[in-house]
Amino acid sequence: MADLIETLLTRLSLRSRVFHRGQHCGNWKLDLEQSDKVLFHFVNEGNCVVELPEQQCKIKLAQGDLLLLTKPGKHILHASENTSSDNTSGLICAYVEFDSTVSNPLFEALPDYVIARADGHSSSNWLKYLLSLLFAEAEAERTASHTVIERLTDILFIHIIRCHIINCPELTGILSAYNDSALRTVLELMHFHPQKPWSIADFSVAANLSRSVFIEKFSNTLGVPPMTYLTQQRLEYGYRQLKEGKRKVIDVALDCGYENESSFSKAFKRMYNITPSMLKRSTLGTVSVVLMT
């Protein structure tokens, strides 16, 4: 069986893009507005400060440090205090593209930011190695180095999430559930076999918990009742299938665990504000799809 976190990452269809790469001297400053993308800032030379106004905090980054920002909002990068005129800061900034129309519980469980410190890599050889490759590509500027940096950033994103799961003492959402063997078993059933006619009784048996204890534990950890979560996963599975445009709506509806096309279409429209038939006929970018909350 595939790993749950790996499956969630695969469904995001991640692709990194480097949008800034350069050196800054003296008292420099960059104002950035983050929308629905995840951002990376890697310091490959010198040091800098990142201000997050909404969180009311300042993060000092040194050479080799990497900052991952997961939530929308404004942030400011600038030279450290008491910076001399001959001080140089080297930055590589990238964003990660993904389909934000389909919600993903993995992103919802991540904190606003994750920091990977250069001086904290002693037990993370993979990070030291990846960052050294990133540093070398930024310095050498060889043929296709821009593409290499983007691919390395893809890998870095995945590794940092994995490291966060292992090392963070207070995981939330699906990451907390992933570390709980009972809830992980149920989530694997929901994500890998959404079309089956699951019931609370099935899930409580799989989790080896009473019905009431299972419902309370699942709801408190994931933020929604088990059957609500299952419905979301079924509809998101259907969305991905329909977006490819290769299957009939009725076939997708049955695969999602619905008995007929009508009930599937009504539930689908409530969640995405568009009918399955409209999504199937559309090409990417021709129909605006809004995720309902």
C-alpha positions in Angstrom: 0.0 0.0 0.0 1.3 3.5 -0.8 2.3 5.8 1.9 -0.5 8.3 2.9 1.7 11.4 2.9 3.3 10.4 -0.4 -0.2 10.1 -1.9 -1.2 13.5 -0.7 2.0 15.0 -2.1 1.5 13.3 -5.5 -2.0 14.7 -5.7 -0.7 18.2 -5.4 1.3 17.9 -8.7 4.1 20.0 -7.2 6.4 22.1 -9.5 8.8 24.6 -8.2 9.7 27.9 -9.9 12.7 30.1 -9.0 11.5 33.7 -9.1 14.5 35.4 -7.6 18.2 34.6 -7.5 20.8 37.2 -6.8 23.1 39.1 -4.4 22.2 42.1 -2.4 24.6 44.6 -0.9 24.3 47.2 1.9 20.8 48.0 3.4 18.7 46.2 0.9 15.0 45.3 1.2 12.4 43.1 -0.7 8.6 43.4 -0.1 6.8 40.2 -1.1 3.1 39.4 -1.2 2.3 35.7 -1.0 -0.9 34.5 -2.5 -1.8 30.8 -2.8 1.7 29.5 -3.4 4.2 28.0 -1.0 7.5 30.0 -0.9 11.1 29.1 -0.3 13.9 31.5 0.7 17.4 30.0 0.8 20.4 32.0 2.0 23.4 30.9 0.1 25.6 33.8 1.2 25.7 36.1 4.2 22.6 36.6 6.2 19.2 38.4 6.3 16.0 39.0 8.2 12.5 38.0 7.3 9.6 39.9 8.8 6.2 38.4 9.0 3.8 41.3 9.9 0.7 39.1 10.5 2.6 36.8 12.9 4.4 39.8 14.4 7.8 38.1 14.3 11.2 38.5 12.8 13.2 35.5 11.6 17.0 35.8 11.3 18.5 33.6 8.6 22.2 32.8 8.1 24.1 31.2 5.3 22.7 27.8 4.6 19.4 28.4 6.3 16.2 27.7 4.5 12.7 29.2 5.2 9.5 27.6 4.0 6.4 29.8 4.1 3.1 27.9 3.7 0.4 30.5 4.2 -0.7 33.6 2.2 0.3 37.0 3.4 2.9 39.8 3.2 6.5 39.3 4.3 9.6 41.4 4.0 13.2 40.4 3.5 16.0 42.8 4.3 19.5 43.1 5.5 20.4 42.4 9.1 20.7 45.2 11.5 24.0 47.0 11.7 24.9 45.8 8.2 28.0 47.4 6.7 27.9 48.8 3.2 30.2 46.0 1.9 28.0 43.2 3.3 26.6 40.8 0.7 23.6 38.6 1.0 22.9 35.8 -1.6 19.3 34.6 -2.0 17.5 31.9 -3.9 13.7 32.4 -3.8 11.3 30.0 -5.3 7.6 29.2 -5.1 5.8 25.8 -5.4 2.9 25.6 -7.8 0.0 23.2 -7.1 -3.7 23.0 -7.8 -5.2 25.1 -5.1 -8.8 24.4 -6.2 -8.7 21.0 -4.6 -8.1 21.3 -0.9 -5.3 19.2 0.7 -5.3 18.3 4.4 -1.5 18.1 4.3 -1.2 21.8 3.7 -3.8 22.6 6.3 -1.8 20.8 8.9 1.5 22.7 8.2 2.5 25.7 10.4 2.8 29.1 8.9 6.5 28.6 8.4 9.2 25.9 8.8 12.9 26.7 9.2 15.7 24.4 8.3 18.9 25.7 10.0 22.3 25.2 8.6 23.7 24.5 12.1 21.0 21.9 12.8 21.8 19.5 9.9 24.0 17.2 11.8 21.4 14.5 12.0 19.9 15.3 8.5 22.5 14.3 6.0 20.0 14.5 3.2 19.4 18.2 3.9 23.1 19.0 4.1 23.6 17.2 0.8 20.7 18.8 -1.0 21.5 22.3 0.2 25.2 21.8 -0.8 24.0 20.9 -4.3 21.7 24.0 -4.3 24.5 26.2 -3.2 26.9 24.8 -5.8 24.4 25.3 -8.6 23.7 28.9 -7.5 27.4 29.7 -7.4 28.5 28.0 -10.6 25.7 29.2 -13.0 26.3 26.3 -15.3 24.2 25.3 -18.3 20.6 24.5 -17.1 21.5 25.4 -13.5 18.1 27.2 -13.2 16.3 24.0 -14.1 18.4 22.0 -11.7 17.7 24.4 -8.9 13.9 24.1 -9.5 14.1 20.3 -9.3 16.2 20.4 -6.2 13.6 22.7 -4.6 10.9 20.1 -5.4 12.9 17.5 -3.5 13.6 19.9 -0.7 9.9 20.6 -0.1 9.1 17.0 0.2 12.0 16.3 2.5 11.3 19.2 4.8 7.7 18.0 5.2 9.0 14.6 6.1 11.5 16.1 8.5 8.7 18.2 10.1 6.6 15.1 10.7 9.5 13.4 12.4 10.8 16.2 14.5 7.9 18.5 15.4 6.6 17.8 18.9 3.1 19.2 18.3 1.7 18.1 15.0 -1.8 19.0 14.0 -4.5 17.8 11.6 -3.6 15.0 9.3 0.0 15.0 10.4 -1.1 14.3 14.0 -3.4 11.6 12.7 -0.6 10.1 10.6 1.4 9.5 13.7 -1.6 7.7 15.4 -1.8 4.1 14.2 -5.5 3.9 14.7 -6.4 7.1 12.8 -3.8 6.4 10.1 -5.4 3.0 9.4 -8.8 4.7 8.9 -7.3 7.5 6.7 -5.7 5.0 4.5 -9.0 3.3 3.9 -10.7 6.7 3.1 -7.9 7.9 0.8 -7.1 4.7 -1.0 -10.6 3.2 -1.3 -13.0 6.1 -1.2 -15.6 4.3 -3.4 -16.4 1.6 -0.8 -19.6 1.9 1.2 -17.8 2.7 4.4 -19.7 3.1 7.7 -18.8 4.4 11.2 -18.9 0.8 12.3 -16.3 -0.2 9.7 -14.0 2.6 10.7 -14.3 2.0 14.5 -13.5 -1.7 13.9 -10.4 -0.8 11.8 -9.3 1.7 14.5 -10.0 -0.9 17.2 -12.0 1.8 19.1 -15.6 2.1 20.2 -17.8 4.1 17.9 -18.1 7.1 20.3 -14.4 7.2 21.1 -13.5 6.9 17.4 -15.8 9.7 16.3 -14.5 12.0 19.1 -10.9 11.2 18.4 -11.2 11.6 14.6 -13.3 14.9 14.9 -10.9 16.5 17.4 -7.8 15.6 15.4 -9.0 16.3 11.8 -11.5 19.1 12.6 -14.5 17.4 10.9 -16.5 14.3 11.6 -15.4 11.1 9.9 -18.2 10.9 7.3 -17.8 14.6 6.4 -14.1 13.9 5.8 -14.9 10.9 3.7 -17.3 12.9 1.5 -14.6 15.5 0.9 -12.2 12.8 -0.2 -14.7 11.2 -2.5 -15.6 14.5 -4.2 -11.9 15.5 -4.6 -11.2 12.1 -6.1 -14.0 12.7 -8.5 -12.7 16.2 -9.3 -9.3 14.8 -10.3 -10.9 12.2 -12.5 -13.2 14.6 -14.2 -10.5 17.2 -14.8 -8.8 14.7 -17.0 -11.9 14.6 -19.2 -11.6 11.0 -20.2 -14.4 9.3 -18.2 -18.2 9.6 -18.1 -19.7 11.3 -15.1 -21.7 8.3 -14.1 -18.6 6.1 -14.0 -16.8 8.7 -11.8 -19.9 8.9 -9.6 -19.9 5.2 -9.0 -16.2 5.2 -8.3 -16.7 7.8 -5.7 -19.2 5.7 -3.9 -22.5 7.3 -5.1 -25.4 5.3 -6.3 -26.3 7.6 -9.2 -25.2 10.6 -11.1 -27.8 12.9 -9.7 -26.7 12.6 -6.0 -23.1 12.9 -7.0 -23.7 16.0 -9.1 -25.6 17.7 -6.3 -22.9 17.0 -3.7 -20.2 18.0 -6.2 -21.8 21.4 -7.0 -22.2 22.2 -3.3 -18.5 21.8 -2.8 -17.1 23.3 -6.0 -19.9 25.6 -7.3 -19.8 23.8 -10.6 -21.4 20.7 -12.0 -19.4 17.6 -12.9 -20.5 17.9 -16.5 -19.3 21.5 -16.8 -15.9 20.6 -15.3 -15.6 17.7 -17.7 -16.3 19.8 -20.7 -14.1 22.6 -19.7 -10.4 23.0 -20.4 -8.1 24.4 -17.7 -8.6 28.1 -17.3 -11.9 28.4 -19.2 -14.1 27.9 -16.2 -13.6 29.5 -12.9 -14.0 27.0 -10.1 -14.5 28.2 -6.5 -14.0 25.9 -3.6 -17.0 26.4 -1.2 -16.4 26.6 2.5 
